[in-house]
Amino acid sequence: MTYLWVALGAAVGAALRYLIDRLVQSRHGSLFPWGTFTVNGVGSLILGLLTGVSLAGDAPWQWVIGTGFCGALTTYSTFAWETVRLTEQRAGVLAAVNAIANVAMGLGAATVGYLVADAVLR
């Protein structure tokens, strides 16, 4: 039954990823993929929070949110494709910024989420 809950979380996460990506990207005229950057940051923050909360005990909703929702909300493949696409468009500096910023932001957001959950649950 868990796989059905994970699938439900993934359906919501994928739809939200598309909507957020389009909304954010439509507000910027640059080549930089702000939509993907945003969903990856939000997903990393949520996963960090979830990790901090999960240390207090296992719960079924962790699979729904962590694996399903965040797994579909965040997107490494789109991030990689957009980085390659920037390189192909001769925007090598933006490609490098995209790669470095996504990794740094993802780790930073996950850390902040974890620290917030840890502080609240103490």
Beta strands, then each sheet from edge to edge (+ up, - down):
end
